[in-house]
């Protein structure tokens, strides 16, 4: 099966089936990606192959957004807020960077909406994602996490998060900060989509940069950090900004 464009949380169009919008896209109830202009079968909102335009939708805030944030009714307010306020915004705080990397790893095989709705529980369970604290978690902590219904109770992912925290601490010793280590993979500046990008189908599920980051992390013992997850992480923390032209958050190439 061909791999489709990246989705928040490391999914892609070809594989993602865990939300109504993803299922609708595959089932054909959304106009095909790349279609010049159409009208969604869901609630009559206009779709131009780039964004969902809700200016004719009752109760809308009238802001055109990337389809993954705007395509479901009723809209998930956490997904909309994540799209509007976090996705593609540069992050430089080490604790926040580790949180995003851990959450992206936990998302593998699940919807990003599921992770967002569990985010506060994750923060409580993982000591605010302080990498030094998480790296010191012991078997009692593992048992506690496996019993916590508020998070994703997957032993392999929990073990990976603890091991990855130790990797972050090692990176901080080597590079001074996780921030300094990560941002060198994009030359220290956010990479944005050029105006020539027309549709979500033009956004890759991974890039040479995410492949390089993934390989380097794996070489340091990190787990659940494949190139697609790495690219979703890079989108999440603003190393790349993949808001589409036509989205109100689009910032232009840079």
C-alpha positions in Angstrom: 0.0 0.0 0.0 1.3 3.4 -0.9 2.2 5.7 2.1 0.2 8.9 2.1 1.0 12.3 3.4 1.8 12.8 7.0 -0.9 13.4 9.6 -0.5 14.9 13.1 0.7 12.1 15.4 2.6 10.2 12.8 -0.3 8.8 10.7 -0.8 9.2 7.0 -3.7 9.2 4.6 -3.2 5.6 3.4 -3.0 4.1 6.8 -4.9 6.4 9.2 -8.4 5.0 9.9 -8.9 5.8 13.5 -11.0 9.0 13.3 -14.2 9.7 11.3 -12.4 12.2 9.1 -9.7 9.6 8.1 -12.3 7.0 7.5 -14.4 9.4 5.4 -11.4 10.3 3.3 -10.7 6.7 2.5 -14.4 5.9 1.9 -14.7 8.7 -0.6 -17.2 10.9 1.4 -14.5 13.6 1.3 -13.7 14.9 -2.2 -10.5 13.2 -3.4 -7.3 15.0 -2.2 -6.2 17.1 -5.1 -9.7 17.8 -6.4 -9.8 21.4 -7.6 -12.9 22.3 -5.7 -15.7 20.3 -4.2 -18.4 20.2 -1.5 -18.0 17.8 1.4 -20.7 15.3 2.0 -20.3 16.2 5.7 -22.4 19.3 6.6 -22.0 21.0 3.2 -18.7 22.7 3.9 -16.5 23.7 1.0 -13.3 21.8 0.4 -10.7 23.1 -2.1 -8.2 20.3 -1.7 -6.2 22.3 0.9 -8.5 23.4 3.7 -12.0 23.1 5.0 -13.7 26.4 4.5 -16.6 26.8 6.9 -17.8 30.2 6.0 -21.2 28.8 5.0 -21.5 26.5 8.1 -23.9 27.6 10.9 -22.1 28.5 14.1 -18.6 28.5 12.5 -15.8 30.8 13.5 -15.2 31.2 9.7 -11.5 30.3 9.8 -10.2 28.0 7.1 -8.1 25.3 8.6 -6.1 22.3 7.5 -8.6 19.5 6.9 -7.4 17.2 9.7 -8.4 19.8 12.3 -11.6 21.1 10.7 -13.1 18.0 9.1 -15.1 16.4 11.8 -18.5 17.4 13.2 -18.9 18.0 16.0 -15.3 19.4 15.9 -13.0 18.2 18.6 -12.0 21.4 20.5 -8.7 19.9 21.6 -7.8 19.1 18.0 -8.8 22.6 16.8 -6.8 24.3 19.6 -3.8 22.1 18.9 -3.9 23.1 15.2 -4.5 26.8 16.0 -2.1 27.2 18.9 0.6 24.5 18.9 1.2 22.6 15.6 4.0 24.2 13.7 4.9 26.6 16.5 8.6 26.4 17.5 9.4 24.8 20.8 12.7 25.2 22.5 12.1 24.1 26.1 13.7 20.7 26.8 10.9 19.4 29.0 8.2 20.4 26.4 10.3 18.8 23.6 10.6 15.6 25.5 6.8 15.6 26.2 6.0 16.0 22.5 8.5 13.2 21.6 7.0 10.9 24.2 3.4 11.6 23.2 4.2 11.1 19.5 5.7 7.7 20.4 2.7 6.7 22.5 0.4 7.7 19.6 1.8 5.1 17.2 -1.2 3.1 16.0 -3.7 5.4 17.7 -5.4 8.7 16.8 -3.8 12.0 17.8 -7.2 13.0 19.3 -6.9 10.1 21.7 -3.5 11.3 22.9 -4.6 14.9 23.3 -7.5 13.8 25.5 -5.1 11.8 27.7 -2.4 14.5 27.7 -3.1 15.8 31.3 -3.1 12.3 32.6 0.2 11.6 30.8 1.7 14.7 32.4 0.6 13.7 35.9 1.8 10.1 35.4 5.2 11.1 33.9 6.1 13.8 36.4 5.5 16.6 34.0 7.8 14.9 31.5 10.9 16.0 33.4 13.4 13.8 31.6 15.7 13.5 34.6 12.9 12.3 36.8 11.4 9.9 34.2 14.9 8.4 33.4 15.0 7.4 37.1 11.7 5.5 37.1 11.9 2.0 38.5 9.8 -1.1 38.4 7.3 0.3 40.9 6.8 3.3 38.5 6.4 0.9 35.6 3.7 -1.0 37.6 2.0 2.3 38.5 1.9 3.4 34.9 0.6 0.0 33.6 -2.3 0.4 36.1 -3.1 4.0 35.1 -6.3 3.9 33.0 -5.8 7.6 32.1 -2.8 6.9 29.8 -2.0 4.4 27.1 -1.1 1.2 29.0 1.4 -0.4 26.6 4.4 -1.9 28.3 6.7 -1.5 25.3 5.8 2.2 24.9 6.1 2.9 28.7 9.6 1.2 28.7 10.5 3.2 25.6 9.5 6.5 27.3 11.6 5.8 30.3 14.6 4.7 28.2 14.1 7.6 25.9 14.2 10.0 28.9 17.6 8.5 29.7 18.6 9.2 26.1 17.5 12.8 26.5 19.6 13.2 29.6 22.6 11.9 27.7 22.0 14.3 24.9 21.8 17.2 27.3 25.2 16.2 28.7 26.7 15.9 25.2 25.0 19.0 23.5 24.1 21.2 26.4 20.4 20.9 25.7 18.0 18.7 23.8 16.9 21.9 21.9 20.4 22.4 20.5 20.7 18.8 19.4 17.3 18.7 17.7 17.2 22.0 15.8 20.5 21.3 14.1 18.6 18.8 11.9 16.8 21.8 10.3 19.7 24.2 10.4 18.2 26.1 13.4 15.2 27.5 11.7 11.7 26.4 10.9 11.1 25.0 7.4 7.8 26.0 5.9 5.8 24.8 2.9 6.2 27.0 -0.2 3.1 28.6 -1.7 3.4 26.1 -4.6 2.2 23.3 -2.4 -1.4 22.8 -3.4 -2.9 20.0 -1.4 -2.3 17.8 1.6 -1.2 15.1 -0.8 1.9 17.2 -1.5 3.0 16.9 2.1 5.4 13.9 2.6 5.0 11.4 5.4 8.8 11.8 6.1 11.7 13.7 4.8 15.5 13.2 4.6 15.7 15.3 7.7 13.3 13.1 9.7 15.1 10.0 8.4 18.4 11.5 9.6 16.9 12.4 13.0 15.3 8.9 13.4 18.5 7.2 12.5 20.5 9.3 15.0 18.0 8.7 17.8 17.8 5.0 17.1 21.6 4.9 17.2 21.4 6.4 20.7 19.0 3.7 21.8 15.7 5.6 21.4 12.6 3.5 20.5 9.3 4.2 18.7 11.1 7.0 16.8 10.8 5.8 13.1 11.1 8.4 10.4 7.3 9.0 10.2 7.0 9.5 14.0 10.1 11.7 13.8 8.5 13.8 11.1 5.3 14.2 13.1 7.4 15.3 16.0 9.2 17.8 13.9 5.8 19.2 12.7 4.6 19.2 16.3 7.5 21.3 17.7 7.7 23.7 14.7 10.9 22.4 13.3 8.8 22.2 10.2 5.5 24.1 9.7 3.2 22.2 7.3 0.1 24.4 7.5 -1.2 24.5 4.0 -1.6 27.6 1.8 -5.2 28.6 2.4 -5.1 27.7 6.1 -5.4 30.8 8.3 -2.2 29.7 10.1 -0.1 29.5 6.9 3.1 31.5 7.4 4.7 31.1 3.9 8.0 29.6 3.0 11.0 30.4 5.1 
